[in-house]
Amino acid sequence: MQNNVSLDAVLHKLGINALNEMQEKALLHIPQEPNLMLLAPTGSGKTLAFLLPILSLLQSDQAGVQCLIISPTRELAIQIERVWQKMATGFKVNTCYGGHPMQTEIRNLSQPPALLIGTPGRIIEHLTRKSFDPRNLRVLVLDEFDKSLSMGFQEQMEQIVAGLPKIDKRILVSASRKQHIPKFTGIVAPKVLDFTQVEEKSTDGLQMKAVMAPGEDKLETLFTLLSSLGSEQTLVFCNQREATERCVELLQEKGLQSSFFHGGLDQLAREKTLVQFRNGSISILVASDLAARGLDIPEVKNVIHFELPSKGTDFVHRNGRTARMHAEGTAFVILYAEEPLPDYLPGIPEVFDIPTGIALPEPPAWVTLYISGGKKDKLSKTDIVGFLSKKGELQKEDLGKIELLDHMSFVAVKKDQVQAVLKKIQGEKMKGDKYKIEVVR
């Protein structure tokens, strides 16, 4: 390594005992190859597979940005940043994306990170503004490259690559085997690490079931299916933003708590929704295909295709949210009798008959509290636990998952305790400062 960071120490920080085969191959070949293409399915550990060898390439005595990772979505960019932060490398990282204050990013870049992560549009803005100097940048990663192309970012990525004068290592990461490499990437005759076949191995425990709706309007069928699944974490996929909102509106009217997630939400709303899904305050998330890949959300027990996607690859990525690495999970496809099936679904799967007389499931036991301070306000998880335990008189079992961002934090609290704790902490200070604390709606 060109720095003193130990691989064993990093894996210990991550709680990982051993790398999988893909990660081992990437760790071996990325430092040696000027052009490399890593192909692997969602949920296989691709992010760590390229971050570990990138760490080995960073130089402690080198100023400025040394590696740029381009991500198609802000959620994926944030997820990569979180993995890097968990690695505790000592190398600074910054993430730039739309919906994040530009001036904050410019201030952060005034002390350049070794690793810069960003979405195409925002990286172009910073290159145009000369917020950072790209002359020492040697490593370029195009993550979820297939998704970047399908989202229409080719022109922007082409502009970025043209503005990086000294790239000597290019890594293209994709979940799709059918990958055309445009000339602008500069990737010629790459070393290919193809682990797309892991898709078959990684979903050994996946059951596919069909649920038959009486007609084209499937909303009532969705409601009864969700009710039959109880309080298990479930992702419902729709093709359009409007459909996600319509589904949630109907479910809420019928007394079934759920939330929607799509690209039309602002960044804060998206972040709050994902936090609540991760910590169990939301058990049903109705989402567009934005949630099929690159999001930091837990593996779920059930995936429901309320609407089938047009592409078979999107169908696979949706299903990849459950039954990973030999765990068990179920993908439900809601169909009506005359519905035409796409080519990737050659026949109707085994039909699942929803039991009759199902009662509404219990709502989630957790509620999420928002705190208007985070890591850059010098708050820690220990500070939050201590404050809520001492001032709010909460017991250990009443506190759930805590997440800290730069200037905000979220903590799961048992629903039956939340009103009492809000009264007890009203006007109280945490580490000498008052913070806004409220229930996330």
Secondary structure as UniProt FT lines:
FT   HELIX           7..14
FT   HELIX           21..29
FT   TURN            30..32
FT   STRAND          35..39
FT   TURN            42..43
FT   HELIX           46..57
FT   TURN            60..61
FT   STRAND          67..70
FT   HELIX           74..87
FT   STRAND          93..96
FT   TURN            98..99
FT   HELIX           102..109
FT   STRAND          115..118
FT   HELIX           120..129
FT   HELIX           134..136
FT   STRAND          139..142
FT   TURN            143..144
FT   HELIX           145..150
FT   TURN            151..152
FT   HELIX           154..162
FT   TURN            165..166
FT   STRAND          169..174
FT   HELIX           183..185
FT   STRAND          191..194
FT   TURN            196..197
FT   HELIX           198..202
FT   TURN            203..205
FT   STRAND          206..213
FT   HELIX           219..228
FT   TURN            229..231
FT   STRAND          234..237
FT   HELIX           241..253
FT   TURN            254..255
FT   STRAND          259..261
FT   TURN            263..264
FT   HELIX           267..279
FT   STRAND          284..287
FT   HELIX           289..291
FT   STRAND          302..305
FT   HELIX           312..319
FT   TURN            320..321
FT   HELIX           324..326
FT   STRAND          329..336
FT   TURN            337..338
FT   TURN            343..344
FT   STRAND          350..351
FT   STRAND          366..371
FT   HELIX           375..377
FT   HELIX           381..390
FT   HELIX           396..398
FT   STRAND          399..404
FT   STRAND          409..414
FT   HELIX           415..425
FT   TURN            426..427
FT   TURN            431..432
FT   STRAND          437..439
//
